[in-house]
Every structure is written in C-alpha cells, then in structure tokens.
Amino acid sequence: MKTLKQVKPYRLFLAVCPLLFLCSCFGMAMDIELHRNGSGILSLEYRVSKSLDSLGRLDGNERWNTIPVGRADFERTLSRLPEMKLLSFSSKDDRNDIIITAKIEFSSINGLLAFLDAGGRRSSFAGNAESGTLFLALNEGGGAGNPELLKLIEEISSSYSIKMGMKFSGEGTLSVLDNSGTPLEAQKRGRTVSCTFPLYQVLSSSDGMNLEFKW
C-alpha cells in the first residue's frame, strides 16, 4: 500500500477544472456502497454553477476540461471502463446551479478507482473485498496563501460543500487526515460512515486533507 507521503494528493477530488477559481463553483456528494465481493454502487450528486457551465460554452473555451454535465459525458467515460456501468442519470436546474445525479455500478474496487482516479496518483487501495484500506486525497495542501485570494474563494464557494461516504458490508472506519497522517477530526466507525466539509475548508487547507476508509 502507498503511504501518505507516497500518494501525491491533489487539490480537489473529481474537480477537473484547471483553475482554482472554477473549482470554487462546484459542490459534490459521493456515496460508495461496497458489497462483500468487492462490487458495489457509486452514487454521485454534484452541483455546477451555471456561470461555470456557460464559461465552458463560450467561443474559444471548448478546449477547457470542464466538469461533465450531460449523460453523454458519463457514457463516453464509462465506455472505456469495462468494470463500470451507468445505472441512472438525471439533471435539473435551480436558480444558480445545474444539479447532476448519477448511479454507477462497479464490479471491483480497482474498477471504481479507475473511474475516480484514472492516473492512479491520487488514490490507493490495499487488501481485498473482505478487509482493505481505500485512500483518497482531497487537497494537496499549501492553501495558506494570499489572504485576499482566500477571502474571494470563500465568498464564491460559500454555498457549496463536499460530502464523502461509504457503506460497508460489515463495520468500517473513516479517518480524515492531513498529509503527515495527523487526524483532522474524530474517527467515524460503523456500517455507514461519512463526512461533510464546506468547499472552502477543503480548498484552503494548508496541510492537506485526505480520507482513509478501512474495513
């Protein structure tokens, strides 16, 4: 298994926009239901600011790797991942955001990680379906920078949050750690564990923010 130092954390899990400003227009909830054989269901719900989606559609901005907001985006991605299958997809608008929900079936934990982290640098898995450790990095650290920039990010991202959870076939734990392995909050234990953070807290973390699921 990769250690915390060996795993290269990244600024925001699944936020694929190239600019921190754009990532600030994003909120996400991700729940993993893990079965005893290593298969399971990934449930995603995320909010994309309409201003972010509009920016991606402007002339000259098509090259930007914006967050997928359509069923076709998911289907193109999953067509390259034989262990993943899209079960359902929906999209709706509210006053400020596009809200996307998707349910995806995976046949193995490694198949799940291929979807979440195609490069294999932002996550790790050790063990097996019966007893294992899944590591996910939310932030690379170094968020303590220009106070004015941090204030701007806080204002932009004030209505967004990041939620991550996992449902085990038995009992498991969730630890939130910085890059040195120091706990950032009390460990969660049970058949279902989750944590929720304001997006600004994740983006501005100076020491990194990482999740470690064990079962």
Steps between C-alpha positions, in 0.01 A plus 500: 500500500618853427569712806373853546835633381505275193149591386502835325197690632307728269311819539146377477375146445309472170518879436661491157494873419849644444452810715439521872247776432294265284523221758341739746173482304448135586340286770487123522358207697645154437384180669653157443307184588751215519382139479679198647639393162655841426228615264268784589312816411641851467242776550598850390325831537677818409420862437662701225460874500315617191769763452760222480298304245440814293870581503578158355260566212643838397684523169863410551439321832409157359854383572446544875452171682184595685298275727266267303135601527332266252416132478713472185806614699454213744431248227815596309708460815343171608531352151874485566455335841363145466452461876266799524137524389271803509173403671325836507557867421301818547560872472300800612547871557431723792554873525881490501614147422471199276441198726617164368431163659638171376506144627780277371560130562858375540613137496822549702670760717778540245234566238356772723843662540552494124194725476585725795872533431602396148863598556533290812691775684219634719375189674607157616348171605654218700348172612193335354122518505482345846767711669657804341600866508390759246688831499371812323675838494281811501759777511874529444546762771668836477170686518635766739583768244379844397234606755307698238490200266385271782226746592383508137494120483303488827238737362467314170481153656287587803195301384688185399620200696674166453346184647666158484358181646523123488268215595676176591371144506624484860654763728756750378667828586562838339799713597560856378874569499744770396806420288702395806232255614371719785122461556298809411188378681379204704496166319160380378405134553201290391340331202448840341749786544517843340641849537394839365714811464436849366673520164705795621644292785620238252645752255680709762654215701869577552603152619298287259177307550474126440243228564584147611224237496575168675292184535 
